[in-house]
Amino acid sequence: MIHVLVAGAGPVGLTAALALARRGFRVTVLESGADLAAESRASTFHPPTLEMLDELGVGGELHERGLLSPTFAYRDRAEGLVARLDLAVLAGDTRFPYRLQCEQSKLTPILREHLLRHDGCEIRYDWHLAAVTQIGDTVTARSSDGQVAEGSWLIGADGAHSSTRRAIGVEFEGITYPERFLVASVDEELTGWLPDLASVNYVFDPVEWCVLLRTPDHWRVLLPTPSETPDDVEYARLDARLRGVFDPGRPWRIAHASMYRVHQRVAASFRAGRVLLAGDAAHVNNPLGGLGMNSGIHDAVAYADALATGDPAAVEAAATHRRRVALDYVQSVSHQNYERLRATDPAARAAHLDSLRAVAADPARARASLLRSSMIASLRPVGA
Ligand SMILES: Cc1cc2nc3c(=O)[nH]c(=O)nc-3n(C[C@H](O)[C@H](O)[C@H](O)COP(=O)(O)OP(=O)(O)OC[C@H]3O[C@@H](n4cnc5c(N)ncnc54)[C@H](O)[C@@H]3O)c2cc1C
């Protein structure tokens, strides 16, 4: 039985592990944490990701924990609803013509449970990968406290600060955005406050754009935040900023908030010998459009399919193809989403809002737009 090491028990590493286990590989997942991460990060699953997870046998349980989101909306802070796109026009393209809103921390325990049903598959916690060597057909991973694991392949899915990527000496090329993103999860029901809300809403504004999105547990508000102001100053003015979105005449009930820097970066190569990079270890992008985790899950399944062929050329082709998708598709769509949300030129803004209304009103144009935003077009040819 071929043994594959996977660094990182995030959504990408565990998807790779389960996909490999189902194809007959023995898999050892090496995770630096004492348990799976519980933090609230990605929360949108796109249709092709739902197809893949369903094929891995975890789709039903994920659906039980998530919220179906058949539409998403573009809004303007001043004008309200601009356009609502309905994924029902994708009914001929996918079995899942909707987004599923569900935190990634609800997916990972499901993947783990399914993985551990496979003989020979295990997760080692408190195992911080620090070094990688390759001799012949064997990859050896070493932890920071001297433990050793050997396999025929290593998939590095150990996140944006990937030790695997560093160990194989691959550059992480790209840019960092000038502002940070602040995400507040709130115990408020926004549908009672703002009319025509969808579960995911991209809100245009020349001064302060934002995103409002529903998860099973909370509404989340994402706000751009200056790069250099002290964190405590930003948290102190968060309520005032939320009241700019809607003022209930009292402070918003904020469950938690976090701030982070946003990068657009792609690894110079996704493969070095028998080591592959997947997910955030290979590419990071802004969260607008919800492409990061989704495209990482697509990497994981593509690698499992390629490794199952037993042909190193197929593995090389998968790594090259997934890097092209990251560069030409994920980076491009997410950066375009960012530029459009923050556009300040009144004529450009008006033209963009008009084009969104026109797309939403025309099923053929809506389908073409949704094939791209839902990532279907990054995975397979789509007919007219
Ligand atoms: C606020 C926010 C919102 C987001 N929203 C979305 C969204 O809606 N849709 C979307 O698609 N994406 C979204 N993303 C991006 C998404 O969260 C990431 O793309 C996703 O987590 C990547 O999964 P991963 O498994 O590659 O990495 P991670 O989730 O970072 O997992 C990496 C794992 O590796 C472990 N690890 C780290 N270093 C080591 C080491 N040296 N040795 C062993 N293990 C190690 C970590 O403990 C962790 O368990 C969002 C991100 C943020 C911050």
The ligand as a Gaussian input file, in Angstrom:
#p B3LYP/6-31G(d) Opt

LIG

0 1
 C      -11.819000      35.596000       7.722000
 C      -11.599000      34.640000       6.582000
 C      -12.658000      34.289000       5.790000
 C      -12.493000      33.387000       4.744000
 N      -13.588000      33.054000       3.990000
 C      -13.451000      32.146000       2.994000
 C      -14.594000      31.657000       2.271000
 O      -15.758000      32.027000       2.539000
 N      -14.395000      30.721000       1.292000
 C      -13.138000      30.256000       1.015000
 O      -12.996000      29.419000       0.099000
 N      -12.029000      30.663000       1.708000
 C      -12.155000      31.593000       2.702000
 N      -11.059000      31.947000       3.447000
 C       -9.765000      31.311000       3.220000
 C       -9.707000      29.945000       3.923000
 O       -9.919000      30.080000       5.314000
 C       -8.387000      29.268000       3.646000
 O       -8.167000      29.291000       2.245000
 C       -8.407000      27.819000       4.157000
 O       -8.398000      27.754000       5.564000
 C       -7.199000      27.062000       3.619000
 O       -7.236000      25.754000       4.110000
 P       -5.874000      24.960000       4.290000
 O       -6.291000      23.613000       4.773000
 O       -5.045000      25.101000       3.084000
 O       -5.069000      25.754000       5.424000
 P       -5.449000      25.999000       6.945000
 O       -6.902000      26.040000       7.151000
 O       -4.628000      27.173000       7.375000
 O       -4.901000      24.684000       7.674000
 C       -3.518000      24.429000       7.800000
 C       -3.305000      23.400000       8.908000
 O       -1.916000      23.119000       8.958000
 C       -1.476000      23.151000      10.309000
 N       -0.052000      23.490000      10.281000
 C        0.513000      24.707000      10.132000
 N        1.848000      24.607000      10.134000
 C        2.139000      23.289000      10.300000
 C        3.357000      22.546000      10.370000
 N        4.557000      23.150000      10.277000
 N        3.298000      21.209000      10.554000
 C        2.089000      20.579000      10.629000
 N        0.911000      21.227000      10.576000
 C        0.949000      22.570000      10.389000
 C       -2.356000      24.176000      10.974000
 O       -2.430000      23.983000      12.387000
 C       -3.700000      23.918000      10.291000
 O       -4.444000      22.925000      10.969000
 C      -11.205000      32.856000       4.484000
 C      -10.116000      33.214000       5.286000
 C      -10.295000      34.096000       6.328000
 C       -9.113000      34.476000       7.183000

